[in-house]
């Protein structure tokens, strides 16, 4: 049985105060399967539909059409059964009572999730230690930094020891050390048999922890691949920019196999766009050999990768 199964899922919004009749389509016939014991990433830019999908799976939003199941339970007809089996982590202040201490927040949520009274104190102490909040356990949450609040969110999501955990942008606000510790925790959860479904727009994060990653944009699933495959897509389209390149050298660069084009940029810069493995290196060698000294490189945005890679597969973005 899949941990998460989504079929033709659709979610539309009709914002109040707008004259337009057409609804905003947040999820457009989404199909997705997540295996038990998998760390599955949902990767896409802001506004792609990531949070909406998580909210539907967590029974926070009702779908407009289609079906979604978590551990075999329908998110609409079996919502109570779904809620008993999931942990949900959103960022910000939502879900935290800032005038209570971190410890009291966790005791409160443990009671809501029917954690046995005799096991609550030990569970709370363990989670506070695991997320690095033991020393601040009895301080009010209103005194916490954004990163500390996010760590408390993680503890709250784990308080019921759920088999499926939904994490929406879980490392937002965390410093690099806390982000690294979070990633270790996610892997530990997977190794303990839990399913982790996380949303992110950070390719590095997805590559670091996910077993598989699903690309989503404008509410549509574009592809589901292993992180190594996504990394190769992005590195393949590394661009090169140079300044002060004479016309003869530009012609030589255009003739390099794997160069898709050369575009003029502001302030006498040009951008060379490779579209094959090894082309960026050949471009750099040509520019350096010609005496060009103003050179910079970079990687495409996720949106650009979507257009290039998915477009080549004959799919409309």
BAZA-973040 format. One record per residue (C-alpha): residue number from 1; residue in three letters; x, y, z. Coordinates in Angstrom, 1 decimal, always signed. Each point is the difference from the previous one (the first is absolute). Example, Ala and Ser with C-alpha at 12.3 -4.5 7.8 and 13.67 -1.06 7.14 Angstrom:
BEGIN
1_ALA_+12.3_-4.5_+7.8;
2_SER_+1.4_+3.4_-0.7;
END
This chain:
BEGIN
1_UNK_+0.0_+0.0_+0.0;
2_UNK_+1.4_+3.4_-0.9;
3_UNK_+0.5_+2.5_+2.8;
4_UNK_-1.6_+2.7_-2.2;
5_UNK_-2.0_-0.6_-3.2;
6_UNK_-1.5_+2.9_-2.0;
7_UNK_-2.1_-0.4_-3.1;
8_UNK_-1.3_+2.8_-2.2;
9_UNK_+0.1_+2.4_+2.9;
10_UNK_-1.3_+3.5_-0.7;
11_UNK_-0.3_+3.0_+2.3;
12_UNK_-1.6_+3.3_-1.1;
13_UNK_-0.3_+3.3_+1.8;
14_UNK_-2.5_+2.8_-0.6;
15_UNK_+1.5_+3.0_+1.8;
16_UNK_-2.5_+2.4_+1.5;
17_UNK_-0.2_+3.5_-1.3;
18_UNK_+1.1_-1.0_-3.5;
19_UNK_-2.2_+0.6_-3.0;
20_UNK_+1.6_-2.7_-2.1;
21_UNK_-2.1_-3.1_-0.5;
22_UNK_+2.7_-2.4_-0.7;
23_UNK_+1.3_-1.7_+3.2;
24_UNK_+3.7_-0.2_+0.9;
25_UNK_+1.2_-3.5_-0.5;
26_UNK_+2.5_-0.9_+2.7;
27_UNK_+0.1_-3.7_-0.8;
28_UNK_-0.6_-1.2_-3.5;
29_UNK_-0.8_-3.8_-0.3;
30_UNK_+2.9_-1.1_+2.2;
31_UNK_+1.0_-3.6_+0.1;
32_UNK_+2.6_-1.1_+2.6;
33_UNK_+1.1_-3.1_+1.9;
34_UNK_+2.3_+0.0_+3.0;
35_UNK_+1.3_-3.3_+1.3;
36_UNK_+0.1_-0.9_+3.7;
37_UNK_+3.3_+0.7_+1.6;
38_UNK_+1.0_+2.5_-2.6;
39_UNK_+1.2_+3.6_+0.2;
40_UNK_-1.8_+1.7_-2.8;
41_UNK_+0.6_+3.6_-1.0;
42_UNK_-2.5_+2.3_-1.7;
43_UNK_+2.2_+2.5_-1.8;
44_UNK_-1.1_+3.2_-1.7;
45_UNK_+0.0_+3.8_+0.1;
46_UNK_-2.2_+2.1_+2.3;
47_UNK_-3.7_-0.2_-1.1;
48_UNK_+0.5_-3.4_-1.8;
49_UNK_-2.6_-1.8_+2.2;
50_UNK_+2.2_-1.7_+2.5;
51_UNK_-1.7_+1.2_+3.2;
52_UNK_-3.4_-0.5_-1.5;
53_UNK_+0.7_-3.6_-0.7;
54_UNK_+1.4_-0.5_+3.6;
55_UNK_-3.2_+1.6_+1.4;
56_UNK_-2.2_-2.3_-2.0;
57_UNK_+1.9_-3.1_+1.1;
58_UNK_-0.1_+1.2_+3.6;
59_UNK_-3.8_+0.5_-0.2;
60_UNK_+0.4_+3.8_+0.5;
61_UNK_-1.5_+0.7_-3.4;
62_UNK_-2.7_-1.9_-1.9;
63_UNK_+0.8_-0.9_-3.7;
64_UNK_-2.2_+1.3_-2.7;
65_UNK_+0.2_-3.3_-1.9;
66_UNK_+2.1_-3.2_+0.0;
67_UNK_+1.1_-2.2_+2.9;
68_UNK_+2.8_-0.1_+2.5;
69_UNK_+0.8_-2.7_+2.5;
70_UNK_+2.5_-0.3_+2.8;
71_UNK_+0.8_-3.5_+1.1;
72_UNK_-3.1_-1.1_-1.9;
73_UNK_-2.4_+2.5_+1.7;
74_UNK_-1.8_+2.5_-2.0;
75_UNK_+0.7_+3.6_+1.0;
76_UNK_-3.7_+1.0_-0.3;
77_UNK_-2.0_-3.0_+1.2;
78_UNK_+2.6_-1.3_+2.5;
79_UNK_+1.4_+3.3_+1.1;
80_UNK_+0.2_-1.0_+3.7;
81_UNK_+1.9_-3.1_-0.8;
82_UNK_+2.5_+2.0_-2.1;
83_UNK_+0.5_+2.5_+2.8;
84_UNK_+0.9_-2.7_+2.5;
85_UNK_+2.8_-1.2_-2.2;
86_UNK_+1.7_+3.1_-1.1;
87_UNK_+2.2_+2.8_+1.3;
88_UNK_-0.2_+3.4_-1.6;
89_UNK_+2.6_+2.8_+0.2;
90_UNK_-0.6_+3.5_-1.4;
91_UNK_+2.3_+2.9_+0.6;
92_UNK_-0.5_+3.3_+1.8;
93_UNK_-2.1_+0.4_+3.1;
94_UNK_-2.9_-2.2_-1.2;
95_UNK_-0.7_-2.8_+2.4;
96_UNK_+2.1_+1.5_+2.9;
97_UNK_-1.3_+1.7_+3.1;
98_UNK_+2.6_+2.7_+0.5;
99_UNK_-1.0_+0.9_+3.6;
100_UNK_+0.6_-3.6_+1.1;
101_UNK_+3.4_-1.6_+0.4;
102_UNK_+1.4_-2.4_-2.5;
103_UNK_-0.5_-2.9_+2.5;
104_UNK_-3.7_+1.0_+0.6;
105_UNK_-0.6_+0.3_-3.8;
106_UNK_+1.2_-3.6_-0.4;
107_UNK_-2.1_-1.2_+2.9;
108_UNK_-3.0_+1.7_-1.4;
109_UNK_+0.4_-1.6_-3.4;
110_UNK_+0.8_-3.4_+1.6;
111_UNK_-3.4_+0.2_+1.7;
112_UNK_-1.8_+0.8_-3.3;
113_UNK_+1.7_-3.0_-1.7;
114_UNK_-1.0_-2.3_+2.9;
115_UNK_+3.6_-0.8_+0.9;
116_UNK_-0.2_-2.1_+3.2;
117_UNK_+0.5_+2.2_+3.1;
118_UNK_+2.7_-2.2_+1.4;
119_UNK_+2.1_+0.2_-3.1;
120_UNK_-0.5_+3.8_-0.7;
121_UNK_+2.7_+1.4_+2.2;
122_UNK_+2.7_-2.3_-1.3;
123_UNK_-1.1_+0.6_-3.6;
124_UNK_+0.1_+3.7_+0.4;
125_UNK_+3.4_+0.0_+1.6;
126_UNK_+1.4_-2.2_-2.8;
127_UNK_-1.4_+2.3_-2.7;
128_UNK_+1.2_+3.2_+1.6;
129_UNK_+3.5_-1.5_+0.3;
130_UNK_-0.1_-1.3_-3.6;
131_UNK_-0.9_+3.4_-1.4;
132_UNK_+2.5_+1.8_+2.2;
133_UNK_-2.5_+1.9_+2.2;
134_UNK_+0.7_-1.6_+3.4;
135_UNK_+1.6_+3.1_+1.5;
136_UNK_-3.0_+2.1_-1.1;
137_UNK_-2.7_-2.5_+0.7;
138_UNK_-1.6_+2.1_+2.8;
139_UNK_+0.2_+3.4_-1.8;
140_UNK_-3.0_+1.5_-1.7;
141_UNK_-0.1_-0.6_-3.7;
142_UNK_-0.5_+3.7_-0.6;
143_UNK_+3.6_+0.5_+1.0;
144_UNK_+1.2_-2.5_-2.7;
145_UNK_+1.7_+0.9_-3.3;
146_UNK_-1.5_-1.1_-3.2;
147_UNK_+2.4_-2.9_-0.2;
148_UNK_-0.8_-1.2_+3.5;
149_UNK_-3.7_+0.1_-0.8;
150_UNK_+0.6_-2.1_-3.1;
151_UNK_+1.8_-2.6_+2.2;
152_UNK_-2.9_-0.1_+2.4;
153_UNK_-2.3_-0.5_-3.0;
154_UNK_+2.0_-3.1_-0.9;
155_UNK_-0.3_-1.3_+3.6;
156_UNK_-3.8_+0.6_-0.1;
157_UNK_-0.3_-1.9_-3.3;
158_UNK_+1.7_-3.0_+1.6;
159_UNK_-1.8_+0.0_+3.4;
160_UNK_-2.5_-2.8_-1.0;
161_UNK_+2.8_-2.1_-1.6;
162_UNK_-2.0_+0.0_-3.3;
163_UNK_+0.8_-2.5_-2.9;
164_UNK_-0.3_+2.8_-2.6;
165_UNK_+1.4_+3.5_+0.5;
166_UNK_-0.8_+3.0_-2.3;
167_UNK_+2.6_+2.8_+0.1;
168_UNK_-0.7_+3.2_-1.8;
169_UNK_+3.2_+2.0_-0.6;
170_UNK_+1.4_-1.4_+3.3;
171_UNK_+3.4_+1.7_-0.1;
172_UNK_-1.2_+3.6_-0.6;
173_UNK_+1.5_+2.1_+2.7;
174_UNK_+2.5_-2.6_+1.2;
175_UNK_+3.7_+0.9_+0.0;
176_UNK_+2.4_-2.4_-2.0;
177_UNK_+0.9_-2.1_+3.1;
178_UNK_-3.7_-0.4_+1.0;
179_UNK_-0.8_-0.9_-3.7;
180_UNK_+2.6_-2.7_+0.0;
181_UNK_-1.3_-1.4_+3.2;
182_UNK_-3.5_+0.0_-1.4;
183_UNK_+1.2_-2.0_-3.0;
184_UNK_+1.6_-2.6_+2.3;
185_UNK_-3.3_-0.2_+1.9;
186_UNK_-2.0_-0.6_-3.2;
187_UNK_+2.3_-2.8_-1.1;
188_UNK_-0.3_-1.6_+3.5;
189_UNK_-3.8_+0.2_-0.3;
190_UNK_+0.2_-1.8_-3.3;
191_UNK_+2.3_-2.6_+1.4;
192_UNK_-2.5_-0.6_+2.8;
193_UNK_-2.6_-0.8_-2.6;
194_UNK_-1.9_+3.3_-0.2;
195_UNK_-1.1_+1.7_-3.2;
196_UNK_+1.1_+3.6_-0.4;
197_UNK_-1.6_+2.3_-2.6;
198_UNK_+1.6_+3.4_-0.2;
199_UNK_-0.4_+3.0_-2.1;
200_UNK_+2.9_+2.3_-1.0;
201_UNK_+1.2_+2.3_-2.7;
202_UNK_+3.6_-0.8_+1.0;
203_UNK_+1.7_-2.5_-2.4;
204_UNK_+2.9_-0.5_+2.5;
205_UNK_-2.4_-1.0_+2.7;
206_UNK_-1.9_-2.4_-2.3;
207_UNK_+3.2_-1.6_-1.2;
208_UNK_+1.3_-0.4_+3.5;
209_UNK_-2.8_-1.9_+1.6;
210_UNK_-2.6_-1.2_-2.6;
211_UNK_-0.3_-3.5_-1.5;
212_UNK_-2.2_+1.4_-2.8;
213_UNK_-1.0_+3.5_-1.0;
214_UNK_-3.1_+1.2_-1.8;
215_UNK_+0.1_+3.2_-2.0;
216_UNK_-3.1_+2.1_+0.1;
217_UNK_-0.8_+3.3_-1.7;
218_UNK_-3.3_+1.9_-0.5;
219_UNK_-1.8_-2.9_+1.8;
220_UNK_+1.2_-2.7_-2.4;
221_UNK_+2.3_-2.9_+0.7;
222_UNK_+2.8_+0.2_-2.6;
223_UNK_+2.2_-2.9_+0.9;
224_UNK_+1.0_-2.3_+2.9;
225_UNK_+3.7_-0.9_+0.0;
226_UNK_+2.9_-0.9_+2.4;
227_UNK_+2.0_+3.0_+1.2;
228_UNK_+3.0_-1.0_-1.9;
229_UNK_-1.9_+0.3_-3.2;
230_UNK_-1.2_+3.4_+0.9;
231_UNK_+3.5_+1.1_+0.8;
232_UNK_+1.2_-1.1_-3.4;
233_UNK_-2.7_+2.0_-1.6;
234_UNK_+1.0_+3.1_+1.7;
235_UNK_+3.8_-0.4_-0.5;
236_UNK_-0.6_-0.8_-3.6;
237_UNK_-1.5_+3.5_-0.6;
238_UNK_+2.7_+2.0_+1.9;
239_UNK_+0.3_+3.3_-1.7;
240_UNK_+3.2_+2.1_-0.7;
241_UNK_+0.1_+3.7_-0.2;
242_UNK_+2.9_+2.1_-1.3;
243_UNK_+0.8_+3.7_-0.6;
244_UNK_+2.1_+1.6_-2.7;
245_UNK_-0.1_-2.9_-2.5;
246_UNK_+0.7_+1.0_-3.6;
247_UNK_-2.1_-1.2_-2.8;
248_UNK_+2.4_-2.6_-1.3;
249_UNK_+0.2_-1.7_+3.4;
250_UNK_-3.8_+0.1_+0.3;
251_UNK_-0.2_-1.9_-3.4;
252_UNK_+2.4_-2.6_+1.3;
253_UNK_-2.1_-0.5_+3.1;
254_UNK_-3.2_-0.4_-2.0;
255_UNK_+1.7_-2.7_-2.0;
256_UNK_+0.8_-2.1_+3.0;
257_UNK_-2.1_-3.2_+0.1;
258_UNK_-2.7_+0.1_+2.6;
259_UNK_-0.3_+3.8_+0.1;
260_UNK_-3.7_+0.9_-0.4;
261_UNK_+0.6_+3.7_-0.5;
262_UNK_+1.7_+3.3_+1.0;
263_UNK_-2.1_+2.9_+1.3;
264_UNK_+1.1_+3.6_+0.5;
265_UNK_-0.4_+1.3_+3.6;
266_UNK_+0.4_+3.4_+1.6;
267_UNK_+3.3_+1.8_+0.4;
268_UNK_+1.7_-1.9_-2.9;
269_UNK_-0.5_-3.4_+1.5;
270_UNK_-1.1_-3.0_-2.0;
271_UNK_-1.6_-3.2_+1.3;
272_UNK_+0.9_-3.3_-1.6;
273_UNK_-2.6_-2.7_+0.6;
274_UNK_+1.3_-3.6_-0.3;
275_UNK_-2.5_-2.9_-0.3;
276_UNK_+2.3_-3.0_+0.1;
277_UNK_+2.4_-1.6_+2.5;
278_UNK_+3.5_+1.4_-0.3;
279_UNK_-1.0_+3.0_-2.1;
280_UNK_+0.5_+2.5_+2.9;
281_UNK_+3.6_-1.2_+0.5;
282_UNK_+0.8_+0.4_-3.7;
283_UNK_-1.5_+3.5_+0.0;
284_UNK_+2.2_+1.0_+3.0;
285_UNK_+3.1_-1.4_-1.7;
286_UNK_-0.7_+1.9_-3.1;
287_UNK_-0.6_+3.3_+1.8;
288_UNK_+3.1_-0.3_+2.2;
289_UNK_+2.1_-1.0_-3.0;
290_UNK_-1.1_+3.1_-1.8;
291_UNK_+1.1_+2.2_+2.9;
292_UNK_-3.5_+0.8_+1.4;
293_UNK_+0.4_+0.8_+3.7;
294_UNK_-3.5_+1.1_+1.1;
295_UNK_-1.9_-3.3_+0.3;
296_UNK_-2.6_-1.3_+2.3;
297_UNK_-2.2_-3.2_+0.1;
298_UNK_-3.2_-1.0_+1.6;
299_UNK_-2.9_-2.4_+0.0;
300_UNK_-3.5_+0.4_-1.4;
301_UNK_-3.0_+0.5_+2.2;
302_UNK_-2.4_-2.9_+0.5;
303_UNK_-2.4_+1.7_-2.3;
304_UNK_+2.6_+0.1_-2.8;
305_UNK_+0.8_-3.7_+0.6;
306_UNK_-3.7_-0.8_-0.2;
307_UNK_-0.2_+1.7_-3.4;
308_UNK_+3.1_-1.6_-1.4;
309_UNK_-0.3_-3.5_+1.3;
310_UNK_-3.7_-0.5_+0.1;
311_UNK_-0.5_+1.8_-3.2;
312_UNK_+2.4_-2.4_-1.7;
313_UNK_-2.3_-2.8_+1.1;
314_UNK_-2.9_+1.5_-1.9;
315_UNK_-1.9_+1.1_+3.1;
316_UNK_-1.5_+3.4_+0.3;
317_UNK_+1.2_+2.0_+3.0;
END
